[in-house]
Amino acid sequence: MKNFENLIPIATHTDQFMLKPEDIIRLEAQSNYTLIYYTGNRRVLTSKVLKEYVSKLIPHGFLRTHQTHLINPKYIQCITSDNKVVLTDTSVAAVS
């Protein structure tokens, strides 16, 4: 039987995903929604606000770099001189 205790439930208007925290690259707030980017160049939009994922992912090492971004430090490629985080999927997250 599969171990579900470390999986993060992600609900969309049509599906329910169970993601491993280590597969999540970053989360980005978009108004009252959260866009979740994960491995395999995939993403999912959920109707929950970013704040709802913070308490679930901070224990897994995620960093809140900005009010609109929660990132997995495992995927940090570099931090630019203008205080932006570039991730391995070439996305950019703001730092406040």
DSSP file with accessible surface (Angstrom, degrees, kcal/mol):
  #  RESIDUE AA STRUCTURE BP1 BP2  ACC     N-H-->O    O-->H-N    N-H-->O    O-->H-N    TCO  KAPPA ALPHA  PHI   PSI    X-CA   Y-CA   Z-CA
    1    1 A M              0   0  230      0, 0.0     2,-0.1     0, 0.0     0, 0.0   0.000 360.0 360.0 360.0 138.1    0.0    0.0    0.0
    2    2 A K        -     0   0  141      1,-0.1     2,-0.7     2,-0.0     0, 0.0  -0.408 360.0-120.4 -72.1 141.3    1.3    3.4   -0.9
    3    3 A N        +     0   0  102      1,-0.1     3,-0.3    -2,-0.1    -1,-0.1  -0.744  33.7 173.7 -85.9 113.5    2.3    5.8    1.9
    4    4 A F    >   +     0   0  101     -2,-0.7     3,-1.3     1,-0.2    -1,-0.1   0.463  52.5  95.2 -98.3  -2.5    0.2    8.9    1.6
    5    5 A E  T 3  S+     0   0  156      1,-0.3    -1,-0.2     3,-0.0    -2,-0.0   0.801  89.4  42.5 -66.7 -26.5    1.3   10.7    4.8
    6    6 A N  T 3  S+     0   0   88     -3,-0.3    -1,-0.3     2,-0.1     2,-0.2   0.406  92.8 105.0 -97.6   3.4    3.9   12.9    3.0
    7    7 A L    <   -     0   0   21     -3,-1.3    13,-0.2    13,-0.2    -3,-0.0  -0.601  65.0-136.9 -86.2 145.9    1.7   13.7    0.0
    8    8 A I  E     -A   19   0A   9     11,-3.2    11,-2.4    -2,-0.2     2,-0.3  -0.892  18.1-132.4-102.4 120.6    0.2   17.2   -0.4
    9    9 A P  E     -A   18   0A  49      0, 0.0     2,-0.5     0, 0.0     9,-0.2  -0.571  23.3-172.9 -75.7 130.6   -3.5   17.1   -1.6
   10   10 A I  E     -A   17   0A   0      7,-3.0     7,-3.6    -2,-0.3     2,-0.4  -0.976   3.9-164.3-125.6 115.7   -4.1   19.6   -4.5
   11   11 A A  E     +A   16   0A  32     -2,-0.5    36,-0.5     5,-0.2    37,-0.2  -0.855   8.5 179.2-105.6 133.8   -7.7   20.0   -5.6
   12   12 A T        -     0   0   25      3,-3.1    34,-0.1    -2,-0.4    32,-0.0  -0.637  49.9 -91.9-113.5-178.4   -8.7   21.7   -8.8
   13   13 A H  S    S+     0   0  182     32,-0.3     3,-0.1    -2,-0.2    33,-0.1   0.721 125.1  21.5 -70.0 -15.7  -12.2   22.2  -10.2
   14   14 A T  S    S+     0   0   91      1,-0.2     2,-0.3     0, 0.0    -1,-0.2   0.658 123.4  33.5-121.6 -22.7  -12.0   18.8  -12.0
   15   15 A D        -     0   0   93      2,-0.0    -3,-3.1    -5,-0.0     2,-0.5  -0.872  56.5-136.2-136.5 166.4   -9.4   16.7  -10.3
   16   16 A Q  E     -A   11   0A 118     -2,-0.3     2,-0.3    -5,-0.2    -5,-0.2  -0.994  26.0-168.2-123.8 120.3   -7.6   15.8   -7.0
   17   17 A F  E     -A   10   0A  57     -7,-3.6    -7,-3.0    -2,-0.5     2,-0.5  -0.822  14.4-156.2-106.4 150.1   -3.8   15.5   -7.1
   18   18 A M  E     -A    9   0A  82     -2,-0.3     2,-0.4    -9,-0.2   -11,-0.0  -0.955  23.8-173.2-123.4 106.2   -1.5   14.0   -4.5
   19   19 A L  E     -A    8   0A  15    -11,-2.4   -11,-3.2    -2,-0.5     5,-0.0  -0.826  25.7-125.5-107.4 143.0    1.9   15.5   -5.0
   20   20 A K    >>  -     0   0   95     -2,-0.4     3,-1.8   -13,-0.2     4,-0.6  -0.661  23.8-130.4 -75.8 134.9    5.2   14.7   -3.3
   21   21 A P  G >4 S+     0   0    4      0, 0.0     3,-1.4     0, 0.0    -1,-0.1   0.873 107.3  60.0 -55.4 -36.3    6.7   17.9   -1.8
   22   22 A E  G 34 S+     0   0   87      1,-0.3    50,-0.0    16,-0.0    -2,-0.0   0.681 100.9  55.5 -69.1 -13.8   10.0   17.1   -3.4
   23   23 A D  G <4 S+     0   0   48     -3,-1.8    16,-2.4    15,-0.1     2,-0.5   0.582  87.0  93.8 -91.3 -10.4    8.3   17.2   -6.8
   24   24 A I  E <<  -B   38   0B   1     -3,-1.4    14,-0.3    -4,-0.6     3,-0.1  -0.725  49.8-177.4 -86.7 125.6    7.0   20.7   -6.3
   25   25 A I  E     -     0   0B   9     12,-2.3    47,-2.4    -2,-0.5     2,-0.3   0.907  61.7 -28.1 -86.6 -50.5    9.3   23.4   -7.7
   26   26 A R  E     -BC  37  71B  15     11,-1.5    11,-2.8    45,-0.2     2,-0.4  -0.988  46.7-136.8-161.8 163.1    7.3   26.5   -6.7
   27   27 A L  E     -BC  36  70B   0     43,-2.8    43,-2.2    -2,-0.3     2,-0.4  -0.985  18.1-163.8-126.6 138.9    3.9   28.0   -6.0
   28   28 A E  E     -BC  35  69B  43      7,-2.6     7,-2.9    -2,-0.4     2,-0.2  -0.986  16.3-131.7-129.4 125.2    2.8   31.3   -7.2
   29   29 A A  E     -B   34   0B  23     39,-2.2     2,-0.3    -2,-0.4     5,-0.2  -0.545  21.7-179.3 -73.0 136.7   -0.2   33.3   -5.9
   30   30 A Q  E >   -B   33   0B  82      3,-2.7     3,-1.7    -2,-0.2     2,-0.2  -0.797  60.4 -70.6-138.1  88.9   -2.5   34.7   -8.5
   31   31 A S  T 3  S-     0   0  107     -2,-0.3    -1,-0.2     1,-0.3     0, 0.0  -0.399 117.4 -11.3  60.7-120.7   -5.3   36.6   -6.8
   32   32 A N  T 3  S+     0   0  110     -2,-0.2     2,-0.3    -3,-0.1    -1,-0.3   0.167 129.4  74.1 -94.8  20.1   -7.4   34.0   -5.0
   33   33 A Y  E <   -B   30   0B 118     -3,-1.7    -3,-2.7    16,-0.0     2,-0.4  -0.819  67.7-141.4-124.3 165.5   -5.8   31.1   -6.8
   34   34 A T  E     -BD  29  46B   0     12,-2.4    12,-2.7    -2,-0.3     2,-0.6  -0.997   6.8-151.2-131.0 130.5   -2.4   29.4   -6.6
   35   35 A L  E     -BD  28  45B  14     -7,-2.9    -7,-2.6    -2,-0.4     2,-0.6  -0.885  15.4-159.3 -99.5 121.0   -0.4   28.1   -9.6
   36   36 A I  E     -BD  27  44B   0      8,-3.1     8,-2.2    -2,-0.6     2,-0.5  -0.918   2.9-162.3-108.7 121.3    1.7   25.1   -8.6
   37   37 A Y  E     +BD  26  43B  34    -11,-2.8   -12,-2.3    -2,-0.6   -11,-1.5  -0.880  18.4 169.9-101.5 131.6    4.6   24.2  -10.8
   38   38 A Y  E  >  -BD  24  42B  18      4,-2.6     4,-1.6    -2,-0.5     3,-0.3  -0.838  38.7 -61.1-138.4 173.9    6.1   20.7  -10.4
   39   39 A T  T  4 S+     0   0   37    -16,-2.4     3,-0.2    -2,-0.3    -1,-0.2  -0.023 109.5  46.1 -56.8 156.9    8.5   18.4  -12.1
   40   40 A G  T  4 S-     0   0   64      1,-0.2    -1,-0.2     2,-0.0     3,-0.1   0.680 126.5 -77.8  83.9  17.5    8.1   17.3  -15.7
   41   41 A N  T  4 S+     0   0  152     -3,-0.3     2,-0.3     1,-0.2    -1,-0.2   0.866  94.9 140.4  59.9  36.3    7.2   20.9  -16.8
   42   42 A R  E  <  -D   38   0B 121     -4,-1.6    -4,-2.6    -3,-0.2     2,-0.3  -0.765  29.2-178.4-110.0 157.6    3.7   20.5  -15.4
   43   43 A R  E     -D   37   0B 162     -2,-0.3     2,-0.3    -6,-0.2    -6,-0.2  -0.985   9.1-160.9-151.2 157.0    1.5   22.9  -13.5
   44   44 A V  E     -D   36   0B  12     -8,-2.2    -8,-3.1    -2,-0.3     2,-0.5  -0.997  13.2-139.8-142.0 140.8   -1.8   23.0  -11.9
   45   45 A L  E     -D   35   0B  81     -2,-0.3     2,-0.3   -10,-0.2   -32,-0.3  -0.900  22.3-174.1-103.8 127.5   -4.1   25.8  -10.9
   46   46 A T  E     -D   34   0B   2    -12,-2.7   -12,-2.4    -2,-0.5   -34,-0.2  -0.898  30.5-131.6-121.4 152.2   -6.0   25.5   -7.6
   47   47 A S  S    S+     0   0   85    -36,-0.5     2,-0.3    -2,-0.3   -35,-0.1   0.288  77.4 101.1 -87.7  13.6   -8.6   27.8   -6.1
   48   48 A K  S    S-     0   0   73    -37,-0.2    -2,-0.2   -14,-0.2     2,-0.1  -0.718  77.4-113.2 -94.0 149.3   -6.9   27.9   -2.7
   49   49 A V    >   -     0   0   51     -2,-0.3     3,-1.5     1,-0.1     4,-0.5  -0.418  28.1-110.2 -77.7 156.9   -4.8   30.9   -1.7
   50   50 A L  T >> S+     0   0    6    -17,-0.3     3,-2.0     1,-0.3     4,-1.1   0.858 113.2  68.6 -55.3 -38.1   -1.0   30.5   -1.3
   51   51 A K  H 3> S+     0   0  162      1,-0.3     4,-0.8     2,-0.2     3,-0.3   0.816  90.8  62.2 -54.7 -32.1   -1.3   30.9    2.5
   52   52 A E  H <4 S+     0   0   91     -3,-1.5     4,-0.3     1,-0.2    -1,-0.3   0.754 106.3  44.9 -68.0 -22.4   -3.1   27.6    2.7
   53   53 A Y  H <> S+     0   0    0     -3,-2.0     4,-1.9    -4,-0.5     5,-0.3   0.668  94.8  77.9 -93.7 -18.2    0.0   25.8    1.4
   54   54 A V  H  X S+     0   0   29     -4,-1.1     4,-2.8    -3,-0.3     3,-0.4   0.945  94.7  46.4 -58.2 -52.0    2.5   27.6    3.5
   55   55 A S  H  < S+     0   0   90     -4,-0.8    -1,-0.2     1,-0.2    -2,-0.1   0.814 114.9  48.9 -64.2 -26.6    1.9   25.6    6.7
   56   56 A K  H  4 S+     0   0   75     -4,-0.3    -1,-0.2    -3,-0.2    -2,-0.2   0.805 120.6  33.6 -79.7 -30.2    1.9   22.3    4.7
   57   57 A L  H ><>S+     0   0    0     -4,-1.9     5,-1.7    -3,-0.4     3,-1.4   0.727  97.8  75.0-105.1 -23.6    5.2   23.0    2.8
   58   58 A I  G ><5S+     0   0   75     -4,-2.8     3,-2.3     1,-0.3    -3,-0.1   0.919  93.9  57.3 -56.5 -42.4    7.4   25.0    5.2
   59   59 A P  G 3 5S+     0   0  103      0, 0.0    -1,-0.3     0, 0.0    -2,-0.1   0.740 102.0  57.6 -61.7 -16.7    8.1   21.8    7.2
   60   60 A H  G < 5S-     0   0   77     -3,-1.4    -2,-0.2    -4,-0.1    -3,-0.1   0.238 129.8 -95.4 -95.2  11.0    9.4   20.3    4.0
   61   61 A G  T < 5S+     0   0   36     -3,-2.3    -3,-0.2     1,-0.3    10,-0.1   0.478  71.5 153.2  94.1   2.9   12.0   23.1    3.6
   62   62 A F      < -     0   0    5     -5,-1.7     2,-0.4    10,-0.1    -1,-0.3  -0.323  33.0-141.9 -66.8 150.6   10.0   25.5    1.3
   63   63 A L  E     -E   71   0B  82      8,-2.8     8,-3.0     3,-0.0     2,-1.0  -0.955   7.9-141.9-118.4 134.4   10.9   29.2    1.5
   64   64 A R  E     +E   70   0B 105     -2,-0.4     6,-0.2     6,-0.2     3,-0.1  -0.797  28.9 169.5 -91.2 100.0    8.4   32.1    1.3
   65   65 A T  E     -     0   0B  21     -2,-1.0    31,-2.7     4,-0.8     2,-0.3   0.681  65.3  -0.2 -86.6 -19.1   10.5   34.5   -0.8
   66   66 A H  E >  S-E   69   0B  47      3,-1.3     3,-1.4    29,-0.2    -1,-0.2  -0.965  81.8 -95.3-161.1 162.9    7.8   37.0   -1.5
   67   67 A Q  T 3  S+     0   0  144     -2,-0.3   -17,-0.1     1,-0.3   -16,-0.1   0.757 127.6  41.6 -61.6 -19.0    4.1   37.4   -0.7
   68   68 A T  T 3  S+     0   0   40      1,-0.1   -39,-2.2   -40,-0.1     2,-0.4   0.427 110.1  64.5-106.8   0.7    3.4   35.8   -4.1
   69   69 A H  E <   +CE  28  66B  12     -3,-1.4    -3,-1.3   -41,-0.2    -4,-0.8  -0.985  42.2 176.7-136.2 136.5    6.0   33.0   -4.1
   70   70 A L  E     -CE  27  64B   0    -43,-2.2   -43,-2.8    -2,-0.4     2,-0.3  -0.997  26.3-171.9-128.2 121.7    6.8   29.9   -2.1
   71   71 A I  E     -CE  26  63B   0     -8,-3.0    -8,-2.8    -2,-0.4   -45,-0.2  -0.860  29.7-126.6-123.4 155.4    9.7   27.9   -3.5
   72   72 A N    >   -     0   0   10    -47,-2.4     3,-2.2    -2,-0.3   -10,-0.1  -0.867  20.2-150.3 -93.7 113.5   11.5   24.6   -3.0
   73   73 A P  G >  S+     0   0   51      0, 0.0     3,-1.7     0, 0.0    -1,-0.1   0.745  90.1  75.9 -61.9 -18.3   15.2   25.5   -2.4
   74   74 A K  G 3  S+     0   0  128      1,-0.3   -49,-0.1    -3,-0.0   -52,-0.0   0.782  97.4  47.4 -59.2 -26.1   16.2   22.2   -4.0
   75   75 A Y  G <  S+     0   0   28     -3,-2.2    13,-2.5   -50,-0.2     2,-0.4   0.277  78.9 126.4-104.1  11.6   15.4   23.8   -7.4
   76   76 A I  E <   +F   87   0C  55     -3,-1.7    11,-0.3    11,-0.2     3,-0.1  -0.558  29.2 176.5 -72.6 126.6   17.3   27.1   -6.9
   77   77 A Q  E     -     0   0C 119      9,-3.2     2,-0.3     1,-0.4    10,-0.2   0.841  62.7 -32.5 -93.8 -47.1   19.7   27.7   -9.8
   78   78 A C  E     -F   86   0C  60      8,-1.8     8,-3.0     2,-0.0     2,-0.5  -0.982  47.2-121.7-163.8 166.6   21.0   31.1   -8.7
   79   79 A I  E     -F   85   0C 110     -2,-0.3     6,-0.2     6,-0.2     2,-0.0  -0.987  35.5-137.0-116.7 124.7   20.0   34.4   -7.1
   80   80 A T    >   -     0   0   43      4,-2.8     3,-1.6    -2,-0.5     4,-0.2  -0.296  22.1-108.7 -80.4 165.9   20.5   37.4   -9.3
   81   81 A S  T 3  S+     0   0  129      1,-0.3    -1,-0.1     2,-0.1    -2,-0.0   0.725 119.0  58.9 -67.2 -19.4   22.0   40.7   -8.3
   82   82 A D  T 3  S-     0   0   98      2,-0.1    -1,-0.3     0, 0.0    -2,-0.1   0.083 124.0-101.3 -98.8  27.4   18.5   42.3   -8.5
   83   83 A N  S <  S+     0   0  103     -3,-1.6    12,-1.0     1,-0.2     2,-0.4   0.900  76.3 133.6  59.3  51.3   17.2   39.9   -5.9
   84   84 A K  E     - G   0  94C  88     -4,-0.2    -4,-2.8    10,-0.2     2,-0.6  -0.955  50.3-132.6-124.3 147.0   15.3   37.4   -8.0
   85   85 A V  E     -FG  79  93C   4      8,-2.9     8,-2.8    -2,-0.4     2,-0.5  -0.883  14.3-156.6-101.4 124.6   15.6   33.6   -7.6
   86   86 A V  E     -FG  78  92C  28     -8,-3.0    -9,-3.2    -2,-0.6    -8,-1.8  -0.895  13.9-154.4-100.4 127.8   16.1   31.7  -10.8
   87   87 A L  E >   -F   76   0C   0      4,-2.7     3,-2.2    -2,-0.5   -11,-0.2  -0.540  30.4-102.0-100.7 165.7   14.9   28.1  -10.6
   88   88 A T  T 3  S+     0   0   75    -13,-2.5   -12,-0.1     1,-0.3    -1,-0.1   0.719 121.5  59.9 -62.9 -20.0   16.1   25.0  -12.5
   89   89 A D  T 3  S-     0   0   35    -14,-0.2    -1,-0.3     2,-0.1     3,-0.1   0.269 120.1-110.8 -88.5  13.2   13.0   25.2  -14.7
   90   90 A T  S <  S+     0   0  113     -3,-2.2    -2,-0.1     1,-0.3     2,-0.1   0.431  75.5 135.7  70.2   6.4   14.1   28.7  -15.8
   91   91 A S        -     0   0   17     -5,-0.1    -4,-2.7     1,-0.0     2,-0.4  -0.404  47.7-136.5 -76.0 161.7   11.2   30.4  -13.9
   92   92 A V  E     -G   86   0C  69     -6,-0.2     2,-0.4    -3,-0.1    -6,-0.2  -0.970  13.7-164.0-124.9 132.7   11.9   33.4  -11.8
   93   93 A A  E     -G   85   0C   0     -8,-2.8    -8,-2.9    -2,-0.4     2,-0.1  -0.939  22.1-120.6-117.1 138.8   10.6   34.1   -8.3
   94   94 A A  E     -G   84   0C  29     -2,-0.4     2,-0.4   -10,-0.2   -10,-0.2  -0.368  18.6-151.6 -73.4 153.0   10.6   37.5   -6.6
   95   95 A V              0   0   53    -12,-1.0   -29,-0.2    -2,-0.1   -30,-0.1  -0.996 360.0 360.0-124.9 131.1   12.4   38.1   -3.3
   96   96 A S              0   0  123    -31,-2.7   -13,-0.0    -2,-0.4   -12,-0.0  -0.661 360.0 360.0-106.4 360.0   11.2   40.8   -0.9
